[in-house]
């Protein structure tokens, strides 16, 4: 069995004239992460491995989850290829996951995140919102072999406030 947890980065700020990958989180994003984490912590079990886009908004969101879920440093990786808006590229990175990892949590960007969850999950969404989280289980032993899985959980900040 493999489990994929997709998390779209928190709400980012457009206040400063910064390049896209340097945009920070808005204050709201920290509150959104807290409400999603409160519910997710009741659901999660086992060893999670976290991969994050290097973009500031995704990396900061991932670090909030890492701290709250007490993920050790050796199971937290920033991958430059996750800074993508293309679902095929995102899926390719996910499929490159070593098979000894059973639960992978990925922090990234739309429209790639929504595209991948609609391709792999069985509960389609129009849009994965910022700090939205989706858990999909797969009945396979290799990340390379991911096909349609079962969507177990969708958490969106607006539904948890």
C-alpha positions in Angstrom: 0.0 0.0 0.0 1.1 3.6 -0.7 -0.5 6.7 0.6 -0.1 10.1 -1.0 -1.0 13.3 0.8 -1.2 16.4 -1.4 -1.1 19.8 0.3 -1.4 23.1 -1.6 0.8 25.8 -0.1 -0.9 28.4 2.2 -2.3 31.7 1.0 0.5 33.9 -0.2 1.1 37.6 -0.1 1.2 39.8 -3.2 2.1 42.9 -1.1 5.8 43.1 -2.0 7.1 43.2 -5.6 8.9 39.8 -5.3 9.5 37.1 -7.9 6.9 34.3 -7.7 9.0 31.8 -5.9 10.0 34.3 -3.2 6.4 35.3 -2.2 5.8 34.7 1.6 2.7 33.5 3.3 -0.1 35.8 4.5 -1.0 35.8 8.2 -4.2 33.9 7.3 -2.1 30.9 6.0 -0.7 30.3 9.5 -4.3 30.1 10.9 -5.4 27.9 8.0 -2.5 25.5 8.6 -3.4 25.3 12.3 -7.0 24.3 11.6 -6.1 21.7 9.0 -3.4 20.2 11.2 -5.7 20.0 14.2 -8.0 17.7 12.2 -5.3 15.9 10.2 -3.4 14.9 13.4 -6.4 12.8 14.5 -6.2 11.0 11.1 -2.5 10.5 10.5 -0.6 7.5 11.6 2.8 5.9 10.7 5.9 7.4 9.3 5.3 10.3 6.9 7.9 11.6 4.5 7.5 15.2 3.5 8.7 16.7 0.1 8.3 20.4 -0.6 8.7 22.8 -3.4 11.5 25.3 -2.7 9.1 28.3 -3.3 8.9 30.2 0.0 5.1 29.8 0.3 5.2 26.0 -0.1 8.4 25.5 2.0 7.0 27.6 4.9 3.7 25.7 4.8 5.7 22.4 4.8 7.8 23.5 7.8 4.6 24.3 9.7 3.4 20.7 9.1 6.9 19.3 9.8 7.0 20.9 13.2 3.5 20.1 14.3 3.7 16.5 13.1 7.2 16.1 14.6 8.7 14.9 11.3 12.5 14.3 11.7 14.9 16.1 9.4 15.8 13.0 7.5 12.2 12.6 6.3 11.9 16.2 5.1 13.3 17.1 1.6 13.0 20.2 -0.6 12.9 19.2 -4.2 13.3 21.9 -6.9 11.3 19.9 -9.4 8.2 20.4 -7.2 8.2 24.1 -8.1 5.9 23.3 -11.0 2.4 24.1 -12.2 2.3 21.1 -14.6 0.5 18.0 -13.4 2.6 15.7 -15.6 5.9 17.0 -14.0 4.4 16.8 -10.5 3.2 13.2 -11.1 6.7 12.3 -12.5 8.3 13.6 -9.3 5.8 11.6 -7.1 6.4 8.4 -9.1 10.2 8.8 -8.5 9.6 8.2 -4.8 11.6 5.3 -3.4 9.4 2.3 -2.7 10.5 1.9 0.9 8.5 5.1 1.6 4.9 4.2 2.2 3.4 7.6 3.1 4.4 10.6 1.1 3.2 14.2 1.8 3.9 16.6 -1.0 3.6 20.5 -0.8 3.2 22.2 -4.1 1.3 24.5 -6.4 -1.9 24.6 -8.5 -3.0 23.8 -11.1 -0.6 20.8 -10.8 -1.9 19.7 -7.4 -5.6 19.8 -8.4 -4.7 18.0 -11.7 -2.8 15.2 -10.0 -5.5 14.6 -7.3 -8.2 14.5 -10.0 -6.1 12.0 -12.0 -5.3 9.8 -9.1 -8.2 10.2 -6.6 -11.8 9.0 -6.9 -13.4 12.2 -5.7 -12.8 15.0 -8.2 -12.4 18.6 -7.2 -12.7 21.8 -9.2 -9.9 23.4 -7.2 -7.7 22.4 -4.3 -7.7 25.5 -2.2 -4.7 27.0 -0.4 -3.7 24.9 2.5 -6.1 22.3 1.2 -5.1 18.7 2.0 -6.1 15.5 0.2 -5.2 11.9 1.2 -5.3 9.1 -1.5 -4.6 5.4 -0.8 -3.2 3.1 -3.5 -3.3 -0.7 -3.6 0.2 -1.1 -5.0 3.8 -1.6 -3.9 5.6 0.8 -6.2 5.1 4.5 -6.7 5.9 4.0 -10.3 2.7 2.0 -10.7 0.3 4.6 -9.3 -3.1 4.5 -10.9 -6.5 5.5 -9.6 -6.6 5.3 -5.8 -9.2 5.8 -3.1 -9.6 9.4 -1.8 -9.8 9.0 2.0 -9.8 12.5 3.2 -10.2 16.1 1.9 -9.6 18.9 4.4 -10.2 22.6 3.4 -9.6 25.4 5.9 -13.0 27.1 5.1 -14.8 23.9 6.2 -12.9 23.7 9.4 -13.1 27.3 10.7 
